Amino acid sequence: MNNYRIIFIPRARSDLLDINTYITYALLEPDISRNFIQGLKKSILQLSFFPYMFPLVHDKILHSTSVRRMPYKNYSLFRIVYPLKIGL
């Protein structure tokens, strides 16, 4: 079985940091923040083994670009699966 690489664009990294910061400091819930981020990472890691796990987005524009939506709690992660290139 091939594993896919997960690449975060800078905006996604920034969003995750903002979520972590908000839960930790605005809500004063560092344990919830840590659990949230760990659970999210675990869910994202599954995508490296099952990249087509979630359906394409039901939007005329995004559907044509092969964007997939992965829900996690009250959030949505949007992603594109690029085929692996295997050279000999």
Steps between C-alpha positions, in 0.01 A plus 500: 500500500632844407502779754416852393683803633294764681607856417353798683483829319605800712139614545403160646791512746397850602137395549602207722723727708213751534260226614754373752568851630130583530409185693808525724500871583158648421302206637771414756478130414854377421408133558207521258725674248766229530240224460342677205833537316607142578166364375522713188854380429387139542215555253730670251756218530232253382488694174853389418370143482147569373519822296160452336329441835268800472284608205551779254348834595150552362569836344512561127829688510682298766371166373671559167833554682475170693482666841398265779355596838594326822282598798655513845280609791367845399766553233554399140832423338513544126762314302605370162642154440785492253587160346828344604772493239698180507818485296714203415 
